């Protein structure tokens, strides 16, 4: 009685022959199937790559617009509890107070509604504080001067070395402010920005009770993906 030998191995050459025969019989369908798989994989990879690039670009643009990884903002100065939270985050790298006020230009005696931005620290961490001259962006705090919006400089025929008075304090104009993170939107056309050192805000007499003030504390984090707080 003959028995089936289950341990016998099918010759590899026979497998190749069968594969070749089946491939010839349905070659077009085989290539279509393989092409569909290749196109599908390519589409998935492309979508994932586009999604990742889009997320990175949006994250980079949002940081450049805000000037930091995240911020804590309020209409009041930070109290003890908020300061504790900020200390737990490593401390704010920069702070700012901004508000609308009238600016008086000493040379002409004219006035204009502006957005005063009193800044302390290395703001911005991302993006660019674009000024003319270029070094004014890094020296205005040290020199105790003002960066005046470029359109205002043209409108009132101002030059570097002229003066602007904010409240009780007169600042020398250190440079023309072309672009700055946080100074975007339609509001800047109504009240263009003037940036000055934070330390002069209290002596100026402009931080009075009842004034509409906005305080912002800026942070730079080693971790990515953080938004505004």
Residue, then its C-alpha position, 0 to 999 in steps of 0.5 A: x500500500x502506497x503512502x503519501x510522503x508529507x516530508x517531501x519538499x517541492x522543488x524550488x524550480x517547480x515553484x518558479x515555473x508555476x509563478x511564471x506561468x500564472x504571471x504570464x496568464x494574468x500579467x496585466x492584473x498583476x502589474x495593476x495590483x502592484x501599481x495600486x499598492x505602490x501608489x497607495x503607499x506613496x500617497x500615505x507617505x506623502x500625506x504624513x510628510x505634508x501633515x508633519x511639515x504643516x504642523x512644524x510650519x504652523x508651530x514655527x509661525x505661531x512662535x514667531x508671531x508671539x515671540x516666545x514658546x508660551x506666555x502668561x498674560x493678565x490685566x494685572x501685575x503678577x501676584x505671588x501665586x502667579x510668580x510661584x507658577x512662573x518660577x516653577x516654569x523656570x522664570x519668565x525670560x522677558x516681560x511686557x506691559x502695553x496700553x494705549x496712550x497719547x504720544x507727544x513729539x517734541x520737535x513738532x508738538x503734535x500728538x498721536x494715539x499709540x500703543x506703548x509697549x514697555x519691554x524688559x528682557x530678551x524679547x523676542x525669543x523667536x521672530x525678529x525685532x526689525x529696526x532701522x538702524x539694525x542695532x537699535x533692536x538690541x540697544x534701546x533698553x540699555x540706552x533708555x530710548x524709544x523705538x517708534x513705528x516706521x509709519x509714524x516716523x514718516x508721518x511726523x517727519x521724525x528722525x533718530x535723535x528726536x524725542x517722544x514724550x510718554x506721560x511724564x517721561x521724554x525718550x530719545x528716539x533710538x530707531x524706527x520700528x519696522x516689525x515686531x512680534x505681537x504688533x500685528x493686526x488692524x489695531x496697529x493702524x489705529x494705535x501704532x506701537x512705540x517700544x520703550x524699556x519697562x523700567x520707565x513705565x512707573x515713573x512715566x505716571x501712565x500705570x495708573x489705577x483704572x488704566x487698561x493695561x495688559x501684562x505679558x510674561x514670555x517664556x522660552x521652553x526647551x520642550x516643543x509643542x507648547x502653546x499660549x497659557 
